[in-house]
Amino acid sequence: MIRITNPLRSLCLSLCLPLGVAAAPLAWACEAPQPPADIPAGAGAERAQLLAAHRQVWDYVEAAERYLECLDQQEHKANAQARETPAARARRINAYNHTVQTMHQLTAQLGDAIAAFRAR
């Protein structure tokens, strides 16, 4: 019998298991990204501070979009299996909504900071 293996799975198993990391949670768990700690006020910020904040916000947005995609995939899987509890669905929806709200707040704060910086 010939056994066909997934090379990425084999690589993960060879790298993850010696480190004591379980491979299964990596495949299905969605990890929420951490938002930037602080966005400087544009009126008193230096250009370099705003550029760094800009990069941090967009790094967060990119990570958040991947997280939202992961949550969408979880929803499709749960719907296909029809095994999700209402509480688990509510948690996933709340996590999704919270992430979208955080993305909007951060980009608005960054926009305000840039506008204040340019108005000086």
N, C-alpha and C positions, 0 to 999 in steps of 0.2 A: 504494500500500500504506500502511495506517495502522499506525503503530508505537505500541504502548501501553507506557508506561514506569512504573515504580514511583517515585512522588514521593519516598519516603524514600531510595531508592537514588540518585536524582538529586541530592538534597540532600547525601548523604554524599559522592558523587563531587565535587560542587562545593566542598565544604568540606575533604575529606580530601586530595584529590590536590594542591591547591596547597601543602599543608603537607608533602607528601612522604610521606604515610601511605598505605600500600596498602589498598585497600578490602576485598579478599578475606579477609585474616587477621582483620579486624574481624568479619566475618560468622560465622566458624567457630571462632575461637580462644576458649578459656575462660581467663580470667585469675584466678588465685587471689588472694583478698584478703589483705592483711597484717593479722595480729592486733594488738591493742593491745600496746604495748611492756611495760607494767607495770600491775598492779592493786595499789593501795595496801593495806597491811595494815589491817584495820578497827580494830584496837585503838588505833592511833596516827594514824589518818587523820581529816581534817576532813570534815564533811558535803559540802562543795563538791567535794572530791577524789573521794569515793565517787559522787556524782552524775555527775561527768565520766566516771569509769570505767564507770559503768552505761551511759551513752550510747555510749561507745566500744565496749563489749562488744556491745551490741545493734545498733549500726551494723555491726560485724563479722559478727554472726550473720545479719543481713539480706543482707549482701553474700555471705556464705558460702552461704546458701540459693540465691541467684541463680547462684552458681558451680556448686553441685551440680546445679541444674536444667540448666545448660549442659552439664555432663558427661553427664547423663542423655540430653540431646538428641544429643550426639555418639555415645553408645552406640547409640541407636535408628538413627541414620544409618549407623553402621558395620555394624550387623546387617542393615540393609536392603540395603547394598551388598556385604556379605560380603567386604570387602577388608582388614579390619584384621588386623595381625600380632598374635601372642600377646604380644609384648613391648609393643606399644602398648596393648593391652587391660590388661595388668598395670600399666602406668604410670598409666592412667586410674583403675583400681580403687584403686591405692595412694594417688593424689591424693585420691580421694573419701574413702577411709577416714581419711586423715590430717586432712582438713578436718573431718570429723565428730568425730574425737577431739579436735581443737583446740577446736571449739565446746563440747563437753562439759567440757573442762578449764577453759576460761575462765568458763563460766557457774557451774561449781562453785566456782572461786576467788572469783568475785564474790559468790556466796551466802555463802561462809565469811567474806568481808570484811564483808558487811552484818551477819551474825550477830554477829561480834566487835564491830562498832561499836555495835550495839543492846545488847550485854551490858555495855558500860562503865557 
